[in-house]
Amino acid sequence: QDNDGQAAPRFWTIGDYEWVEAREENAERYSVYLPYIAEAYVLDDYLEEIKEDSELSEEALTELKKDDLDDPIEWIQKYIDEEADLIPERKVHIVRPDTMFLTKAEAKTHIKLNKHHYTSEAHTYAMTAWRAPKVERLLNILETFDWDSIKDSQYNLQGVVK
């Protein structure tokens, strides 16, 4: 099978991306935190969504719909939540916890069957069990074992008694 550039012993996990708070100079986007409801929203999405809000005053909507809204946080603090704050964020790669697969195919199948738990950018991610001699020995046994030799035994390949 593919080794994805990893030395043996290797296994696969799920790689994905998430947005994390960042320094201002590293920001790729901003979210707005609204303390009165204890929620944060992606700033651009929030501003687009709120333009549809009929509960806002005509003055607030007119000011919001200007193409040259100088400081969106000032507008939000004036019309929505005076305690609102902007959060600079950047996207980082993560290895999803509690994922480990012996084959890349199994990891791909897991993503397909559980896509609702991941972003659309989820992918297989090969890792090496570095300096783990017992793991290396176990994976070597599993990779070289003649599985056909146990086909006629009382167990099928899923370990269920026939």
Z-matrix of the N, CA and C atoms (Angstrom, degrees):
N
C 1 1.451
C 2 1.518 1 109.63
N 3 1.330 2 116.52 1 167.15
C 4 1.462 3 121.07 2 177.70
C 5 1.516 4 109.85 3 -57.22
N 6 1.336 5 115.92 4 147.05
C 7 1.468 6 117.96 5 174.72
C 8 1.530 7 110.98 6 -111.84
N 9 1.321 8 116.59 7 -3.68
C 10 1.472 9 122.21 8 177.71
C 11 1.528 10 112.18 9 49.10
N 12 1.316 11 116.33 10 33.57
C 13 1.458 12 120.59 11 176.67
C 14 1.516 13 114.69 12 77.76
N 15 1.318 14 117.16 13 9.18
C 16 1.462 15 120.57 14 -178.66
C 17 1.521 16 110.65 15 -98.58
N 18 1.324 17 116.32 16 142.26
C 19 1.456 18 121.83 17 175.15
C 20 1.522 19 109.21 18 -75.06
N 21 1.319 20 115.26 19 160.51
C 22 1.469 21 119.60 20 175.73
C 23 1.525 22 108.33 21 -78.52
N 24 1.307 23 119.52 22 151.16
C 25 1.456 24 126.47 23 -4.10
C 26 1.532 25 110.41 24 -80.55
N 27 1.299 26 116.22 25 139.57
C 28 1.459 27 119.76 26 -177.20
C 29 1.524 28 110.47 27 -123.28
N 30 1.318 29 113.55 28 155.14
C 31 1.462 30 121.19 29 174.98
C 32 1.512 31 106.44 30 -146.92
N 33 1.308 32 116.47 31 169.99
C 34 1.462 33 120.04 32 -177.51
C 35 1.523 34 110.02 33 -117.42
N 36 1.309 35 113.64 34 146.80
C 37 1.460 36 122.08 35 174.39
C 38 1.529 37 106.75 36 -128.53
N 39 1.311 38 115.59 37 -173.03
C 40 1.462 39 120.59 38 176.38
C 41 1.524 40 108.16 39 -107.75
N 42 1.318 41 115.34 40 122.68
C 43 1.457 42 121.13 41 173.49
C 44 1.515 43 108.26 42 -96.42
N 45 1.310 44 116.44 43 148.97
C 46 1.463 45 120.66 44 -179.87
C 47 1.522 46 107.95 45 -157.59
N 48 1.303 47 116.84 46 -173.53
C 49 1.459 48 121.60 47 179.53
C 50 1.523 49 109.34 48 -130.92
N 51 1.318 50 115.20 49 149.93
C 52 1.460 51 120.19 50 173.51
C 53 1.519 52 109.08 51 -145.67
N 54 1.309 53 114.39 52 157.40
C 55 1.464 54 120.98 53 178.83
C 56 1.518 55 108.24 54 -91.30
N 57 1.339 56 115.97 55 132.29
C 58 1.456 57 121.51 56 179.35
C 59 1.528 58 109.13 57 -129.57
N 60 1.306 59 115.17 58 155.08
C 61 1.461 60 120.14 59 177.72
C 62 1.517 61 109.31 60 -62.12
N 63 1.320 62 115.76 61 141.28
C 64 1.462 63 120.72 62 -175.45
C 65 1.519 64 110.81 63 -137.34
N 66 1.308 65 115.21 64 168.78
C 67 1.469 66 119.79 65 172.05
C 68 1.522 67 107.81 66 -70.04
N 69 1.305 68 115.74 67 151.39
C 70 1.464 69 121.78 68 -177.60
C 71 1.534 70 112.30 69 -51.27
N 72 1.323 71 117.42 70 -43.47
C 73 1.468 72 120.79 71 -176.39
C 74 1.544 73 112.79 72 -72.16
N 75 1.323 74 117.81 73 -12.80
C 76 1.466 75 121.50 74 178.35
C 77 1.530 76 112.79 75 -105.49
N 78 1.317 77 117.03 76 4.28
C 79 1.466 78 120.94 77 -174.99
C 80 1.521 79 111.71 78 -66.34
N 81 1.324 80 115.28 79 133.40
C 82 1.464 81 122.10 80 173.56
C 83 1.525 82 110.05 81 -103.83
N 84 1.328 83 115.37 82 -19.26
C 85 1.457 84 121.42 83 176.42
C 86 1.530 85 107.04 84 -160.57
N 87 1.340 86 114.84 85 172.88
C 88 1.462 87 121.04 86 176.26
C 89 1.519 88 109.52 87 -126.64
N 90 1.310 89 114.72 88 145.62
C 91 1.453 90 120.95 89 169.02
C 92 1.520 91 107.00 90 -115.73
N 93 1.315 92 115.67 91 155.97
C 94 1.459 93 120.09 92 176.91
C 95 1.525 94 107.25 93 -111.23
N 96 1.321 95 115.61 94 130.30
C 97 1.464 96 121.22 95 177.40
C 98 1.516 97 108.02 96 -100.95
N 99 1.341 98 115.85 97 127.65
C 100 1.462 99 122.57 98 -179.71
C 101 1.529 100 108.33 99 -111.83
N 102 1.322 101 117.74 100 100.60
C 103 1.466 102 120.79 101 -176.40
C 104 1.527 103 114.65 102 -60.00
N 105 1.341 104 117.91 103 -32.43
C 106 1.469 105 118.66 104 -175.64
C 107 1.526 106 112.56 105 -64.46
N 108 1.340 107 117.26 106 -22.20
C 109 1.462 108 119.57 107 175.00
C 110 1.534 109 111.51 108 -120.00
N 111 1.324 110 116.16 109 3.04
C 112 1.469 111 122.79 110 178.88
C 113 1.525 112 111.87 111 52.58
N 114 1.334 113 116.06 112 47.63
C 115 1.467 114 122.26 113 -179.99
C 116 1.521 115 109.53 114 -133.70
N 117 1.333 116 115.15 115 152.16
C 118 1.460 117 121.57 116 174.25
C 119 1.522 118 108.59 117 -122.46
N 120 1.324 119 116.09 118 144.71
C 121 1.455 120 122.49 119 -179.27
C 122 1.519 121 109.14 120 -135.17
N 123 1.325 122 116.60 121 149.51
C 124 1.456 123 120.32 122 173.41
C 125 1.528 124 106.57 123 -62.68
N 126 1.318 125 117.26 124 126.29
C 127 1.464 126 122.23 125 -170.96
C 128 1.523 127 112.91 126 -54.68
N 129 1.324 128 118.18 127 -52.45
C 130 1.475 129 120.15 128 -177.15
C 131 1.523 130 111.78 129 -61.60
N 132 1.326 131 116.84 130 -41.99
C 133 1.464 132 120.71 131 178.35
C 134 1.528 133 110.78 132 -64.45
N 135 1.327 134 116.03 133 -41.37
C 136 1.458 135 121.18 134 -179.03
C 137 1.533 136 110.68 135 -62.64
N 138 1.328 137 116.18 136 -45.09
C 139 1.471 138 119.70 137 -178.94
C 140 1.526 139 110.90 138 -64.26
N 141 1.327 140 117.34 139 -39.53
C 142 1.470 141 120.37 140 177.47
C 143 1.525 142 111.16 141 -64.70
N 144 1.325 143 115.54 142 -43.35
C 145 1.460 144 120.27 143 -179.01
C 146 1.532 145 111.70 144 -64.99
N 147 1.309 146 115.95 145 -39.97
C 148 1.472 147 119.83 146 -175.49
C 149 1.527 148 111.89 147 -72.24
N 150 1.333 149 117.25 148 -21.97
C 151 1.468 150 120.03 149 176.37
C 152 1.530 151 110.92 150 -62.01
N 153 1.326 152 116.23 151 -24.92
C 154 1.467 153 121.52 152 179.80
C 155 1.528 154 111.94 153 -85.40
N 156 1.328 155 117.46 154 -7.72
C 157 1.460 156 122.52 155 -174.41
C 158 1.526 157 110.34 156 -76.13
N 159 1.319 158 116.28 157 111.34
C 160 1.467 159 120.87 158 -178.13
C 161 1.527 160 112.71 159 -76.59
N 162 1.338 161 117.81 160 -9.64
C 163 1.463 162 120.59 161 -178.86
C 164 1.529 163 112.62 162 -78.95
N 165 1.318 164 117.19 163 -11.96
C 166 1.458 165 119.80 164 179.24
C 167 1.523 166 110.17 165 -76.34
N 168 1.309 167 115.75 166 151.66
C 169 1.465 168 120.03 167 178.25
C 170 1.520 169 109.62 168 -68.24
N 171 1.330 170 115.23 169 159.11
C 172 1.468 171 120.47 170 178.80
C 173 1.532 172 110.24 171 -60.42
N 174 1.332 173 115.42 172 -38.97
C 175 1.470 174 120.43 173 178.84
C 176 1.531 175 110.79 174 -61.45
N 177 1.323 176 116.64 175 -45.38
C 178 1.472 177 120.96 176 -179.09
C 179 1.525 178 110.64 177 -63.72
N 180 1.343 179 116.90 178 -44.80
C 181 1.460 180 120.25 179 -179.80
C 182 1.521 181 112.32 180 -65.59
N 183 1.321 182 116.71 181 -40.53
C 184 1.465 183 120.54 182 178.64
C 185 1.515 184 110.39 183 -62.03
N 186 1.316 185 116.51 184 -46.12
C 187 1.464 186 121.15 185 179.81
C 188 1.540 187 110.91 186 -64.02
N 189 1.314 188 116.61 187 -39.67
C 190 1.462 189 121.37 188 -179.17
C 191 1.530 190 111.45 189 -66.92
N 192 1.326 191 116.30 190 -38.28
C 193 1.456 192 119.93 191 -175.13
C 194 1.526 193 113.61 192 -77.64
N 195 1.324 194 117.06 193 -5.44
C 196 1.461 195 119.60 194 174.44
C 197 1.525 196 108.30 195 -63.71
N 198 1.321 197 115.27 196 136.78
C 199 1.465 198 119.45 197 -179.83
C 200 1.523 199 112.65 198 -68.82
N 201 1.299 200 116.16 199 -20.17
C 202 1.468 201 119.25 200 -175.53
C 203 1.534 202 111.81 201 -109.12
N 204 1.315 203 117.25 202 42.93
C 205 1.468 204 121.88 203 176.87
C 206 1.533 205 106.92 204 -59.69
N 207 1.339 206 115.12 205 105.52
C 208 1.465 207 120.53 206 -172.29
C 209 1.521 208 113.20 207 -62.75
N 210 1.321 209 116.09 208 -49.64
C 211 1.458 210 118.96 209 -174.71
C 212 1.524 211 108.94 210 -136.30
N 213 1.328 212 116.83 211 98.49
C 214 1.470 213 119.27 212 -175.75
C 215 1.525 214 113.35 213 -60.64
N 216 1.321 215 118.29 214 -32.79
C 217 1.471 216 119.30 215 -179.49
C 218 1.525 217 110.71 216 -67.34
N 219 1.325 218 116.92 217 -35.90
C 220 1.477 219 119.05 218 176.46
C 221 1.526 220 110.51 219 -62.95
N 222 1.343 221 116.32 220 -41.41
C 223 1.457 222 120.07 221 178.71
C 224 1.532 223 109.95 222 -63.38
N 225 1.320 224 116.96 223 -45.74
C 226 1.462 225 121.07 224 179.97
C 227 1.524 226 110.58 225 -62.24
N 228 1.320 227 117.22 226 -42.24
C 229 1.468 228 120.51 227 179.24
C 230 1.533 229 111.12 228 -66.41
N 231 1.308 230 117.25 229 -32.47
C 232 1.466 231 121.15 230 -179.49
C 233 1.537 232 111.87 231 -74.99
N 234 1.344 233 117.17 232 -40.65
C 235 1.461 234 119.90 233 -171.54
C 236 1.534 235 115.73 234 -110.35
N 237 1.321 236 118.06 235 -17.56
C 238 1.463 237 119.60 236 -174.00
C 239 1.531 238 112.38 237 -116.83
N 240 1.320 239 116.50 238 -59.16
C 241 1.472 240 121.31 239 -174.95
C 242 1.523 241 108.31 240 -153.37
N 243 1.313 242 115.90 241 112.40
C 244 1.471 243 119.00 242 -176.17
C 245 1.526 244 113.53 243 -65.36
N 246 1.309 245 116.90 244 -16.24
C 247 1.466 246 121.11 245 178.82
C 248 1.533 247 112.78 246 -95.29
N 249 1.324 248 117.45 247 1.82
C 250 1.469 249 121.33 248 -176.94
C 251 1.526 250 110.88 249 -56.26
N 252 1.329 251 114.58 250 150.45
C 253 1.459 252 119.98 251 -178.13
C 254 1.522 253 109.54 252 -142.52
N 255 1.329 254 115.94 253 147.12
C 256 1.462 255 120.91 254 176.21
C 257 1.524 256 109.80 255 -90.52
N 258 1.315 257 115.31 256 140.49
C 259 1.460 258 121.09 257 179.44
C 260 1.528 259 107.96 258 -119.90
N 261 1.339 260 118.16 259 113.85
C 262 1.464 261 119.27 260 175.34
C 263 1.530 262 109.41 261 -71.92
N 264 1.340 263 116.51 262 139.26
C 265 1.460 264 120.49 263 -177.22
C 266 1.524 265 110.37 264 -137.76
N 267 1.330 266 114.43 265 156.36
C 268 1.460 267 120.94 266 172.64
C 269 1.521 268 108.25 267 -139.12
N 270 1.313 269 115.55 268 154.95
C 271 1.461 270 121.28 269 -178.65
C 272 1.524 271 108.74 270 -89.50
N 273 1.343 272 115.84 271 131.65
C 274 1.460 273 120.57 272 179.08
C 275 1.529 274 109.83 273 -127.03
N 276 1.316 275 114.32 274 150.70
C 277 1.465 276 120.60 275 176.11
C 278 1.522 277 108.29 276 -80.54
N 279 1.318 278 115.90 277 138.68
C 280 1.466 279 121.15 278 177.24
C 281 1.527 280 109.47 279 -133.34
N 282 1.303 281 115.19 280 157.19
C 283 1.460 282 121.65 281 169.43
C 284 1.518 283 105.16 282 -102.06
N 285 1.318 284 115.65 283 120.93
C 286 1.463 285 119.80 284 -177.57
C 287 1.526 286 110.46 285 -64.95
N 288 1.326 287 117.01 286 130.78
C 289 1.467 288 119.49 287 179.28
C 290 1.530 289 111.22 288 -67.79
N 291 1.297 290 114.50 289 159.12
C 292 1.466 291 122.08 290 175.89
C 293 1.518 292 113.24 291 63.09
N 294 1.343 293 117.20 292 30.22
C 295 1.456 294 120.43 293 174.61
C 296 1.521 295 108.75 294 -125.75
N 297 1.322 296 116.19 295 129.49
C 298 1.462 297 122.25 296 175.87
C 299 1.516 298 107.60 297 -158.09
N 300 1.323 299 115.64 298 126.55
C 301 1.457 300 121.22 299 -177.62
C 302 1.517 301 109.07 300 -133.32
N 303 1.317 302 116.61 301 144.18
C 304 1.457 303 121.04 302 -179.71
C 305 1.523 304 112.10 303 -79.77
N 306 1.330 305 116.68 304 -22.62
C 307 1.463 306 119.61 305 179.35
C 308 1.526 307 110.08 306 -131.02
N 309 1.318 308 114.24 307 152.34
C 310 1.461 309 120.25 308 176.67
C 311 1.531 310 110.06 309 -64.63
N 312 1.331 311 116.31 310 -37.77
C 313 1.472 312 120.42 311 179.39
C 314 1.526 313 110.92 312 -59.74
N 315 1.330 314 116.84 313 -41.86
C 316 1.463 315 120.50 314 179.29
C 317 1.533 316 110.77 315 -64.56
N 318 1.335 317 116.32 316 -39.76
C 319 1.471 318 120.29 317 178.66
C 320 1.527 319 110.74 318 -64.76
N 321 1.344 320 116.96 319 -40.46
C 322 1.469 321 120.53 320 177.94
C 323 1.526 322 111.25 321 -63.06
N 324 1.326 323 115.57 322 -42.85
C 325 1.463 324 120.13 323 178.72
C 326 1.525 325 110.38 324 -62.59
N 327 1.330 326 116.66 325 -41.51
C 328 1.463 327 120.95 326 178.60
C 329 1.530 328 110.73 327 -59.14
N 330 1.326 329 117.08 328 -44.64
C 331 1.473 330 120.40 329 179.33
C 332 1.527 331 109.73 330 -60.84
N 333 1.315 332 116.36 331 -45.63
C 334 1.466 333 121.13 332 -178.50
C 335 1.528 334 111.45 333 -60.59
N 336 1.332 335 116.39 334 -42.41
C 337 1.466 336 120.37 335 -176.57
C 338 1.527 337 113.54 336 -80.95
N 339 1.328 338 116.53 337 -16.92
C 340 1.470 339 120.30 338 -176.12
C 341 1.515 340 112.52 339 -126.05
N 342 1.322 341 117.28 340 29.47
C 343 1.468 342 120.72 341 -174.79
C 344 1.532 343 112.82 342 -60.02
N 345 1.305 344 117.29 343 -23.04
C 346 1.463 345 120.32 344 179.22
C 347 1.543 346 111.92 345 -67.69
N 348 1.318 347 117.64 346 -13.51
C 349 1.466 348 121.17 347 177.84
C 350 1.525 349 112.97 348 -94.05
N 351 1.328 350 117.13 349 -6.05
C 352 1.461 351 121.85 350 -173.64
C 353 1.517 352 111.34 351 -127.88
N 354 1.336 353 115.38 352 167.67
C 355 1.459 354 119.15 353 173.04
C 356 1.522 355 108.32 354 -79.81
N 357 1.320 356 116.50 355 173.25
C 358 1.467 357 120.50 356 178.42
C 359 1.527 358 111.34 357 -70.08
N 360 1.313 359 117.59 358 -8.60
C 361 1.463 360 121.70 359 -180.00
C 362 1.533 361 113.39 360 -97.38
N 363 1.312 362 117.94 361 6.64
C 364 1.472 363 121.14 362 179.88
C 365 1.530 364 109.55 363 -60.47
N 366 1.334 365 115.62 364 144.76
C 367 1.461 366 120.91 365 -176.54
C 368 1.527 367 109.86 366 -155.00
N 369 1.327 368 115.67 367 163.82
C 370 1.458 369 119.11 368 175.42
C 371 1.520 370 107.82 369 -72.50
N 372 1.319 371 115.55 370 148.41
C 373 1.460 372 120.13 371 -177.95
C 374 1.528 373 107.66 372 -140.95
N 375 1.336 374 115.69 373 112.93
C 376 1.460 375 120.85 374 -177.43
C 377 1.528 376 110.09 375 -79.77
N 378 1.327 377 115.29 376 140.41
C 379 1.467 378 120.89 377 178.21
C 380 1.523 379 108.77 378 -135.35
N 381 1.314 380 115.24 379 154.85
C 382 1.451 381 121.56 380 178.22
C 383 1.519 382 109.41 381 -108.39
N 384 1.327 383 115.56 382 134.59
C 385 1.471 384 120.81 383 175.19
C 386 1.533 385 106.28 384 -84.36
N 387 1.294 386 116.04 385 78.74
C 388 1.459 387 124.11 386 -172.87
C 389 1.526 388 110.94 387 -68.54
N 390 1.327 389 115.65 388 129.93
C 391 1.462 390 122.79 389 179.38
C 392 1.530 391 111.96 390 54.10
N 393 1.317 392 115.01 391 45.40
C 394 1.469 393 121.42 392 178.17
C 395 1.527 394 107.27 393 -125.14
N 396 1.340 395 117.90 394 78.00
C 397 1.469 396 120.65 395 -173.18
C 398 1.529 397 114.09 396 -60.39
N 399 1.313 398 118.48 397 -34.01
C 400 1.465 399 119.75 398 179.98
C 401 1.533 400 110.56 399 -70.52
N 402 1.312 401 116.54 400 -39.36
C 403 1.474 402 120.19 401 176.74
C 404 1.526 403 108.71 402 -65.55
N 405 1.321 404 116.90 403 -42.77
C 406 1.466 405 120.44 404 179.44
C 407 1.527 406 110.76 405 -60.37
N 408 1.318 407 116.65 406 -43.71
C 409 1.468 408 120.67 407 179.60
C 410 1.535 409 110.65 408 -63.86
N 411 1.339 410 116.77 409 -45.52
C 412 1.457 411 120.65 410 179.45
C 413 1.529 412 111.36 411 -60.85
N 414 1.327 413 117.41 412 -47.31
C 415 1.463 414 120.00 413 -179.33
C 416 1.522 415 110.96 414 -65.10
N 417 1.314 416 117.48 415 -36.26
C 418 1.461 417 120.56 416 177.07
C 419 1.534 418 110.30 417 -63.35
N 420 1.320 419 117.09 418 -43.81
C 421 1.470 420 121.03 419 177.05
C 422 1.523 421 110.11 420 -59.47
N 423 1.335 422 116.92 421 -47.38
C 424 1.466 423 120.71 422 -178.65
C 425 1.527 424 111.94 423 -63.88
N 426 1.340 425 117.17 424 -37.13
C 427 1.459 426 121.05 425 -177.80
C 428 1.523 427 112.47 426 -75.12
N 429 1.312 428 118.08 427 -28.05
C 430 1.465 429 120.45 428 -175.41
C 431 1.521 430 113.63 429 -104.86
N 432 1.307 431 117.73 430 -6.76
C 433 1.461 432 121.11 431 -177.87
C 434 1.527 433 110.61 432 -65.99
N 435 1.307 434 117.03 433 141.36
C 436 1.470 435 122.69 434 177.38
C 437 1.529 436 108.38 435 -85.77
N 438 1.319 437 116.33 436 90.99
C 439 1.464 438 121.77 437 -176.49
C 440 1.525 439 111.46 438 -64.66
N 441 1.314 440 117.24 439 -27.66
C 442 1.468 441 120.35 440 179.04
C 443 1.526 442 111.53 441 -66.29
N 444 1.311 443 116.89 442 -22.67
C 445 1.472 444 119.61 443 -178.59
C 446 1.520 445 112.62 444 -69.17
N 447 1.314 446 118.36 445 -18.14
C 448 1.469 447 120.48 446 -179.87
C 449 1.520 448 112.23 447 -107.35
N 450 1.325 449 116.30 448 7.65
C 451 1.462 450 120.39 449 -177.83
C 452 1.521 451 112.81 450 -57.58
N 453 1.319 452 116.69 451 -38.38
C 454 1.460 453 119.85 452 -175.09
C 455 1.522 454 112.76 453 -93.08
N 456 1.312 455 117.81 454 8.92
C 457 1.465 456 118.98 455 179.66
C 458 1.524 457 109.75 456 -78.47
N 459 1.317 458 115.48 457 -174.93
C 460 1.478 459 119.69 458 -178.35
C 461 1.535 460 112.73 459 -75.83
N 462 1.348 461 118.12 460 -6.77
C 463 1.462 462 121.86 461 179.52
C 464 1.516 463 109.51 462 -112.29
N 465 1.316 464 116.32 463 141.54
C 466 1.459 465 118.29 464 171.03
C 467 1.533 466 107.60 465 -88.49
N 468 1.310 467 118.83 466 -179.99
C 469 1.470 468 121.23 467 -174.30
C 470 1.521 469 113.95 468 -67.11
N 471 1.307 470 118.78 469 -14.32
C 472 1.454 471 121.36 470 177.07
C 473 1.532 472 110.83 471 -91.46
N 474 1.338 473 118.00 472 2.71
C 475 1.457 474 120.75 473 177.96
C 476 1.510 475 113.54 474 81.68
N 477 1.312 476 118.30 475 12.86
C 478 1.460 477 121.98 476 -178.91
C 479 1.530 478 108.75 477 -94.32
N 480 1.311 479 116.11 478 134.34
C 481 1.461 480 121.19 479 178.35
C 482 1.520 481 108.22 480 -66.26
N 483 1.345 482 115.37 481 133.32
C 484 1.477 483 119.37 482 179.42
C 485 1.507 484 111.99 483 -73.06
